Amino acid sequence: MTGIIIISHYTLAESLKKTIELIIGERENVSALTLSKNEKVESFSERLKKEAEKLNKGFGVIIFADMFGGTPSNVALSLFANNDDIKIITGFNLPIVIEAIMHSSKKSNELFKILMERKDKTIVDAKAIFKKR
């Protein structure tokens, strides 16, 4: 099972994980790490490294970071840029993370391809859908 790690500034990752648990229940392969205002980058980096090692059970890991160029994504890139089993997706939303969890029986490489194909369908112009009818 692919490990899923949600990382963010402040409490966004934890809140997203709790929302997902409300919708689909708790999953042992999903975790959330947040970078608090006063935390040192080295501390966050060490926690992320340990979490990735813990969740990588041979299928790899997908890390969802809140935004490209932010400290959480930069830390993930510095740790795992050369690790093909750990994928990093920046910019996340509830539907795409749920999609990842629901298909996490696949290896990270295969799951990553699925998510990249479906990412554009997770944000829609809701009014435009109804205008077409």
Sequence and secondary structure as in RCSB ss.txt:
>XXXX:A:sequence
MTGIIIISHYTLAESLKKTIELIIGERENVSALTLSKNEKVESFSERLKKEAEKLNKGFGVIIFADMFGGTPSNV
ALSLFANNDDIKIITGFNLPIVIEAIMHSSKKSNELFKILMERKDKTIVDAKAIFKKR
>XXXX:A:secstr
  EEEEEEETTHHHHHHHHHHHHH   TTEEEEEE TT  HHHHHHHHHHHHHHH SSS EEEEESSTTSHHHHH
HHHHHTT TTEEEEES  HHHHHHHHHTTTS HHHHHHHHHHHGGGSS  HHHHHHT 
